Amino acid sequence: MAKKFRLLLLDANVVINLFQMDLWDRLLERCDVHLSRTIASTEAHFFEDDQGERHDFDLSGYEASGAITVFDVSLGQNAELTRHFGPAYLERFDPGEREALAHLVTSSEPYIICSADSIVFKVLGFLTRAEQGISLEEILQQTGFGRPMPWQFRRAFREKYTREGFRDRLRNT
Amino acid sequence: MTLAQVEERTKIGKSSLSEFENGKREPSLSQLQALAAAYRRSVAFFLAEGDIPQETVLWREKPVARCEETEAIFLRLCEQYHNLEVWTDEELPVCLPVASGSPESLNYMQAETLAKRVRDELSLGDRPGLSLLSVLEEVCGVKVFHLEFEPTGTAASTRSETYGAAMLLNAGNVRWRRNFDLAHELFHLLTWSVFRTRGGETTSLAAGDQEETVANVFASHLLLPAEAVRSAFAAKIRDGKMGYGEIHDIARQFDVSAEAVLWRLYNLRLLADNVSAENVRAIAQQLTAMSSVYEERRDNRPPKWPQRYQALAVKALHSGSMSIGRFAEYLEITRQAAMKCVQQEPTDGQEVPLAPA
């Protein structure tokens, strides 16, 4: 069956939320998920339930079985991202997110990134790559798992910060 | 850090680390980020070209264990605080009185004069110990952090071109001890250019005995203003005598130790003429031994970072100026706890109505 989303990059917050909602495995059936090395190995490895209890998960098995693609980013790719934003600005990102954005910016493939971070969407707006951003709410709706989501996973969140990023671009040029 | 320690912290094999070091192979971005985290540095630090300014930390006495690590944590906290200021566009310039002169000219008298100047210029009033920390953090732009290290009697300060003025106090100390350390380290910040730099270059790091003694005199004068101490002393005298309990009462008023009060009374010549410094030392020991009987000020353990640091982090997160993961890292909370801070849609544009200018 053809997957609904190809070349889908997720940030650690989204991965954790999917495990928390018990949707991770089902989403993988419908999406072609790509994770940066740091997200897969370091940033996304547990979630806390409503009672605050910790539940560990391990993405290495998914990588080994080919259920997800884990990619490494070179310093050359990082330099390309730095060219746009400067080294100090990039300190604002999670390490995994920074890798995902460097990968997206330097790839000729039409990756899209799903994030719960406003700064990611601001970057896409700034780079006039709004079409390469998507919220978890939109993904779940389009894959048949739609449900009410917290603010940072909603489409309105993505749109708000993408607009802000675009406005920043206009102010800076 | 040894190669084995780096390997353990980064999960990068020793052979790869050697290849990076020898320039035979370039690390991936994830490996570089792991190395940056292990060394408590930014990725930008590793990729920077040209000379990198070395931050200098002045210790009263270097910690016996994990000195390098404690210093690295302190400088990383300074960097993070600075980042938050930049990201929120709320940089607070260091605003402290400037001491001038030569190291030789800064004697006890100068320390007393400087203490009075600081009290006046910072509007610290008659009980400076009650407000000194807040004023330094919120008004003067001094970054004050608290970590635990040994020996407890030590503290550190730095005056960096990049991060501004910062201090590191011992979280394991009781509050009045931290207050004294705060005033002592303030002296080093105020006199940084006198003792540490010549023509913009750092020339001397270690503080000599004389400088340390003058710093203690400054701290005593700053926290225990003569007139205010005399008034408090007069109010406590009964039939020409004063018990240990009353000394503790005065110490609480000024938020200093009973020992500090006793020495101040001695230096202000408020004790009997036949009381020698040796007598004061003996009484101070008894006062210290009895401090827990008279008071319990050991309660409030200080936060690691200033409240302003945390407030700036929340502002940066809400304005989309930093990521959730960075926010979690800066506040040392889990990513999920950080995510809860952005679950609600912010109420943009809400402002307090002001009177027309």
Interface residues (C-beta under 8 A of the other chain):
Chain A: A12 N13 I16 N17 S36 R37 T38 S41 T42 E43 F47 E48 D72 V73 S74 L75 Q77 N78 T82 P87 A88 L90 E91 R92 F93 D94 P95 G96 E97 R98 E99 A102 A116 D117 S118 I119 V120 F121 K122 P150 W151 Q152 A156 F157 Y161 E164
Chain B: K11 E26 P27 S28 L29 S30 L32 Q33 A34 A37 S42 V43 A44 L47 A48 N83 V86 W87 A316 G320 S321 M322 S323 I324 G325 R326 T334 R335 Q336 M339 V342 Q343 Q344 E345
